[in-house]
Amino acid sequence: MPPHHRTTGTTRVHHTAVVPAFRSTRHRVRLAEAEQDHTMRKLTIAAVTLGIAAFGVAVPVTAQAGTGCNTNWNSHGRDGNVRAWSGTDCGGTLLGVTPGNDPNWGDSAGPFQGSDANSASSVMNSGYVGGKDVVAFYYWTNYDDTAYGCLKPGELYVDDLARNRFTNNANMNDNIMSHAWVTASACAPGSFIS
């Protein structure tokens, strides 16, 4: 028989079992509470991890689903034009609609004129897909490519330009001076807006 066991009569007693009853009950309660705390911590960590993973899947990579822009898009679809509005979510004043380019949104010629310059807060690319189907919006007039942001046709629209920056890091909201239709290859990596 191992040395840590002894026999009393016909009953075998283990040395660790000789503990006052109140202490062993308290000890069992503490162990049960510790196991429950450990299980709850694991469940909390699992829930947080699952929540973070689900959030990552749920966040869209494309334009935010603004009801104003969605409604506007659904009213005309892909009709070959670029549009810009003074308000977010394709709201406020419609500044202009055109299938062409405009080198100066602040002059008195073209589809965008006068106070349209530096007024856009949302834009839409409903141009036809293929060839020059990306709209480059410029910080300066005359398509100055030192600062621009490009909107792909698959992105459809940007409902809040404040989320985007030109290639010179200036905020795009209320800062567009000209636009041109270009190919995607004319836009630098990191210049695409959404």
N, C-alpha and C positions, 0 to 999 in steps of 0.2 A: 504494500500500500504506500502511496506517495507520502512524504513527510508532512505535507500541509493538511492532511486529513487525519482525523482521529475517530475512533469508534466508541460510542457510548451505548452500551447494551447492544441492541440490534440496529440502532440509528447511526448513520454516518453524518458527522457535522463538519462543515467547511468553516475555517477560521474567520473568513470575512462575513459569514452569516451571523456571527455573534455581535450584533450591534443593537443598541437600544431601539425599540420599535418606533418611537417618535422621530428619531433621527433618520431612519431608513425611509419612512414615509415622506418626510420633508425632502430628503434627497431624491426620491423617485419623482416627486412633484416638480422639483427644480430641473431634473433631467428632462421630464416631459415638456416643461415650458421652454427649455433651451432648444429641444428638438423642434418644437412648434415655431419658435422664433427663427430658427435656421431655415425651416421649410418656407415660412412667410417671406424671408429675405430672398430666397431662390425664386419664389413665385413673382415677387415684385420686380426683380432683375429681369426675369423672363418676359413679364408684361411690358416693361419699359423697352427692352430690346425689340420685342414684336411691334410695339407702337412706333418706334423709330423706323424700323424696316417698312412698315405699312405706310408711314408718312412719306418716305422716300419713293415708294411706288406711286402714291396718290398725287404727288406734285407734278403737274404737267411741265413739259419742256417747251411747249409751244405757247402761243399767246394766251393770256388770261381770258376766260370766257365772260366777257362783259356783255350784258344784255343789249346795250345800245349798239355795240359793234356787231354782235350776232344778228340782230334785227336788220341792221343796215346791209350786212353781207347777204343775208337771205333775200333781201328785196331786189338785188341785181346780180349777185353771183360774180362769175368771172367775165367781166364785160370789157376788158382791155384798158382800164383806167387806174390812175392813182388818185387817192382822195386824201384830204387833210381837214381836220376840225380844230377849232379853238379850244374846245373842252375835252376832257378825258372821256373814255368810253364812246368815242365817235359822236359826241354831243357838242352843244354850243353851236357856234356859227360854222357852216360848211365853207371853208376857205377857198377850195377849188377842186375841180375834177378835170382830168385830162389824160389822153392816151399818149401825150408827148412830153417833152422836156421843158423846163423853165429855168433859164439861167439867172433870173433875178426876181424873187418873189416880192420885192419892194418897189419895182418900177411900175409904169403905167401900161405895160404890154404883157400879153400872155394870160394864161388861165389864173395865175396867182398875181395879185397886184397890191400896191400900196401897203396897207397895214397887215397884209397877210404874212409879210416877212416877220420872223421871230414871234409868231403867234400860235403855231401848231402844238397841240397837246396830245393828239392821237392821229394816226395815219393808217391807210389801208392800201394794200397792193392787190387789186383785182385784175391785174394784167394777164394776158394770155401766156401760157406756159411754153417755153422754148425760146432760144436765142437770147435777146436782151429782155429777160423777164424779172430781173431784180431792180428795185428802185434804190438808188443811192441818194440819200438826203445829205446836203452839204451845210456846213457851218458858215461858209462864205459864199458869195455870189460867184457866178461863172464856173461852177463845178470845180472849185479849188479843192483838189484832193489831199490837202494837208489835214483836213478834218471832215470826216463823213461817217455815216452809218448806213448799212445796207439791209433792206427788207426783202426777204425771199418770197416768192409767190406762195409757197406752201405754208408760210407763217400767217398769211391772210392779212393780219392787222396788228398794230400795237395800240392797246387801249389806254396806255399811260406812258408817254415818252419820258417822264421823270425817272423811270426805271433804267433808262439807257443813256449811254455816253458816246460821244463822237470819238474818233480815233485819237484826238488830241486831249481826251479825257474831260471835255466840257459836257455838261448835262445837255441832253437833246431837247428837253422841254422848253418851248418858246424860243428856240434858237436855230430854226431852219431858214436858210436864205435862198437855196436853190435845190433842184432835184434833176436827176437824169436816169433814164433806163440804161442798165448795163448788164453784162453777163456776170454770173457768179464768180468767175475767175478774175474779174476786175476788182473784186473786194478782198481785202486782206483778211487772214485768219483773225478772229476776234472782233471784226467790224460788223458782224451780223447782229441785228436787233430783234427783240421779241417782246 
